[in-house]
């Protein structure tokens, strides 16, 4: 029998990760919980549901103390919700550097989260719908560096910049202006901080930060999945 399974709704469907202690054996995705569990090679003794439960109000520890699920985080001001998978990635990031203090930008689907991390806790967050806007406006995957700089320095002209990029057909500029405006609004999170980015390639926020001479480590969600599951499983006695 498989030791335990982490199960939860992800952008690609319901993801199931089979674990033996702290070791990731396999992962599958399907259209429903039942189909995901059925697709695993072995049945599960125990199930940890990612995203289940009342979100922990920030500030809150990254690792849970108890419970049958791994809920995400919530914040009242500004209003925000961060999903359980992002919390899992944060746990995976901190697994190899538990004393790390700084800001993590995590992109999941249509949302970009900026999360202040200190002493093993998520302290505060600021989130943006920039990825959704890039998709809706037909932006390119890779941002234009000059457009990033323009909207970072003059975010009040974002709508005008977007119109000019649309008319000229410059899709990289369109993406760059949106990300530049996000960086301007999130300046308090990344300026003078240690920064890490968690995003699937090509990780345009990392590109934008490096264009502003901000050093940042970049990780994919898959990089952090196994160490995150191991850390959470250990914390919950799985």
PyMOL commands that set and color helices and strands:
alter all, ss='L'
color gray80, all
select helices_A, chain A and resi 33-39+84-95+130-137+145-153+155-168+171-185+187-190+204-211+221-235
alter helices_A, ss='H'
color red, helices_A
select strands_A, chain A and resi 4-10+13-20+23-30+47-50+56-57+60-61+69-70+73-75+80-82+102-108+111-118+121-128+195-198+216-219
alter strands_A, ss='S'
color yellow, strands_A
deselect
rebuild
show_as cartoon
